[in-house]
Amino acid sequence: MGALRYNDKKRVCFMIKKGNSETFHEQLKKLHEEIRQEWINLGNLPEDFREKGPKIIIILDNAS
């Protein structure tokens, strides 16, 4: 699974272990937490993340 950030073109890519929906859900939660933590490290308040944080768009592609 990968990600490309629009404003600075930072790329994040990691492999999802073959598994089930629980495995995929755990990876999405990790990605969300990484984005949230980076946003907080920039000096923003954690409680403002939901309202003022970046928008996250996930595109699912089954091109195997």
PyMOL commands that set and color helices and strands:
alter all, ss='L'
color gray80, all
select helices_A, chain A and resi 21-41+46-52
alter helices_A, ss='H'
color red, helices_A
select strands_A, chain A and resi 2-4+11-13
alter strands_A, ss='S'
color yellow, strands_A
deselect
rebuild
show_as cartoon
